Amino acid sequence: MTARKPAAKASAKKCPECKGKGEITETVRVGARKGRATADQQAALCTKCWGTGEALQD
C-alpha cells in the first residue's frame, strides 16, 4: 500500500495593496504643524492585510 499524498492547499489571493509582500512604503513627513513631505521613504505594515500578504476574505 502506498502512502497518501497530502491534499493540495488552496492558495490565497495576494493583497492588491501590497502585492503579497506584507509591507508598503510611506513618505517620511517632518514638522509639527504642516508635516512637510521629504524625499525619503520608510517601510510600513500593510493595513489591508495586516502584514500577511494575503487578501482578506469578505
Secondary structure as UniProt FT lines:
FT   TURN            16..20
FT   STRAND          23..30
FT   STRAND          36..45
FT   TURN            47..51
//
